[in-house]
């Protein structure tokens, strides 16, 4: 994958999501723009787009992670639990000699 061009907008969107994930309470667009050293209007454009996709939720004048981010986590967790169960079944079969 090293030969593919990186898209800066994707990194910026994830920078915003990462910043929000570290906040204990919703934060304003101004706080986000200052923390990430970006223009306020640019931050608000990203936030509007992320909100449209359910990745960010607006509460009054502030923002927090949206439920779509929780759904990503839940899907990964479910997959990992299924993998864990398969591994545990394989270990049990190896220990007991029963397939």
HELIX and SHEET records of a PDB file:
HELIX    1   1 UNK A    8  UNK A   21  1                                  14    
HELIX    2   2 UNK A   29  UNK A   35  1                                   7    
HELIX    3   3 UNK A   40  UNK A   52  1                                  13    
HELIX    4   4 UNK A   67  UNK A   96  1                                  30    
SHEET    1   A 3 UNK A  27  UNK A  28  0                                        
SHEET    2   A 3 UNK A  62  UNK A  65 -1                                        
SHEET    3   A 3 UNK A  56  UNK A  59 -1                                        
END                                                                             
